Amino acid sequence: MHVSLTPKLEEMVREKVESGLYNNASEVIRDALRLMATQDELYQLKLERLREAISIGERDVATGSFTRIETDKDLKAFFDQI
């Protein structure tokens, strides 16, 4: 596999290797890809939780299980209750 990097990215990889944290550029790239995979997983988990929360909110609105807050006074009253 051949990978092309911008000069800035090449410098970042070179700096990581020179720091002694990695033995070679391949280790740097593998670690970066693992980090990307982790971020992708976290993004999907957050997206699933958001969709669940939206579903709950939509269900509450459909059943009338919500508190209407239209003014600062309403908001204060709501927080005073909890």
C-alpha positions as a LaTeX table, in Angstrom:
\begin{tabular}{lrrr}
\hline
Residue & $x$ (\AA) & $y$ (\AA) & $z$ (\AA) \\
\hline
Met1 & 0.00 & 0.00 & 0.00 \\
His2 & 1.24 & 3.44 & $-0.86$ \\
Val3 & 0.11 & 6.45 & 1.15 \\
Ser4 & 0.69 & 10.07 & 0.17 \\
Leu5 & 0.88 & 12.66 & 2.91 \\
Thr6 & 1.02 & 16.41 & 2.79 \\
Pro7 & 4.35 & 17.94 & 3.86 \\
Lys8 & 2.76 & 19.02 & 7.14 \\
Leu9 & 1.56 & 15.49 & 7.91 \\
Glu10 & 4.93 & 14.03 & 6.92 \\
Glu11 & 6.56 & 16.40 & 9.39 \\
Met12 & 4.14 & 15.35 & 12.12 \\
Val13 & 4.96 & 11.68 & 11.52 \\
Arg14 & 8.69 & 12.41 & 11.45 \\
Glu15 & 8.43 & 14.34 & 14.75 \\
Lys16 & 6.62 & 11.45 & 16.42 \\
Val17 & 9.32 & 9.00 & 15.34 \\
Glu18 & 12.11 & 11.39 & 16.36 \\
Ser19 & 10.50 & 11.83 & 19.79 \\
Gly20 & 11.14 & 8.16 & 20.48 \\
Leu21 & 7.47 & 7.38 & 21.06 \\
Tyr22 & 7.39 & 5.32 & 17.86 \\
Asn23 & 10.00 & 3.19 & 16.12 \\
Asn24 & 8.90 & 4.08 & 12.59 \\
Ala25 & 6.31 & 5.85 & 10.48 \\
Ser26 & 4.15 & 2.73 & 10.16 \\
Glu27 & 3.62 & 2.66 & 13.94 \\
Val28 & 2.55 & 6.30 & 13.88 \\
Ile29 & 0.06 & 5.67 & 11.07 \\
Arg30 & $-1.33$ & 2.52 & 12.75 \\
Asp31 & $-1.83$ & 4.42 & 16.01 \\
Ala32 & $-3.53$ & 7.27 & 14.14 \\
Leu33 & $-5.86$ & 4.81 & 12.42 \\
Arg34 & $-6.72$ & 3.14 & 15.75 \\
Leu35 & $-7.55$ & 6.57 & 17.16 \\
Met36 & $-9.74$ & 7.31 & 14.14 \\
Ala37 & $-11.58$ & 3.99 & 14.63 \\
Thr38 & $-12.18$ & 4.86 & 18.30 \\
Gln39 & $-13.50$ & 8.30 & 17.37 \\
Asp40 & $-15.81$ & 6.71 & 14.78 \\
Glu41 & $-17.18$ & 4.33 & 17.43 \\
Leu42 & $-17.76$ & 7.18 & 19.88 \\
Tyr43 & $-19.50$ & 9.21 & 17.18 \\
Gln44 & $-21.84$ & 6.30 & 16.44 \\
Leu45 & $-22.62$ & 5.81 & 20.15 \\
Lys46 & $-23.39$ & 9.51 & 20.57 \\
Leu47 & $-25.57$ & 9.44 & 17.47 \\
Glu48 & $-27.50$ & 6.42 & 18.79 \\
Arg49 & $-28.04$ & 8.11 & 22.16 \\
Leu50 & $-29.19$ & 11.30 & 20.48 \\
Arg51 & $-31.67$ & 9.38 & 18.34 \\
Glu52 & $-32.97$ & 7.60 & 21.46 \\
Ala53 & $-33.40$ & 10.94 & 23.26 \\
Ile54 & $-35.22$ & 12.41 & 20.26 \\
Ser55 & $-37.50$ & 9.38 & 20.15 \\
Ile56 & $-38.32$ & 9.78 & 23.83 \\
Gly57 & $-38.98$ & 13.49 & 23.35 \\
Glu58 & $-41.23$ & 12.85 & 20.35 \\
Arg59 & $-43.16$ & 10.23 & 22.32 \\
Asp60 & $-43.55$ & 12.63 & 25.27 \\
Val61 & $-44.86$ & 15.37 & 22.99 \\
Ala62 & $-47.28$ & 12.95 & 21.31 \\
Thr63 & $-48.68$ & 11.84 & 24.69 \\
Gly64 & $-48.73$ & 15.33 & 26.19 \\
Ser65 & $-46.11$ & 14.44 & 28.80 \\
Phe66 & $-44.20$ & 17.69 & 28.81 \\
Thr67 & $-44.08$ & 21.06 & 30.52 \\
Arg68 & $-44.56$ & 24.14 & 28.40 \\
Ile69 & $-42.12$ & 26.90 & 29.32 \\
Glu70 & $-42.71$ & 30.18 & 27.54 \\
Thr71 & $-41.39$ & 32.83 & 29.88 \\
Asp72 & $-38.56$ & 33.37 & 32.31 \\
Lys73 & $-41.14$ & 33.11 & 35.10 \\
Asp74 & $-42.21$ & 29.68 & 33.79 \\
Leu75 & $-38.57$ & 28.59 & 33.68 \\
Lys76 & $-37.94$ & 29.78 & 37.23 \\
Ala77 & $-41.05$ & 27.98 & 38.45 \\
Phe78 & $-39.95$ & 24.80 & 36.72 \\
Phe79 & $-36.52$ & 24.88 & 38.34 \\
Asp80 & $-38.04$ & 25.69 & 41.73 \\
Gln81 & $-40.05$ & 22.45 & 41.47 \\
Ile82 & $-37.06$ & 20.22 & 40.85 \\
\hline
\end{tabular}
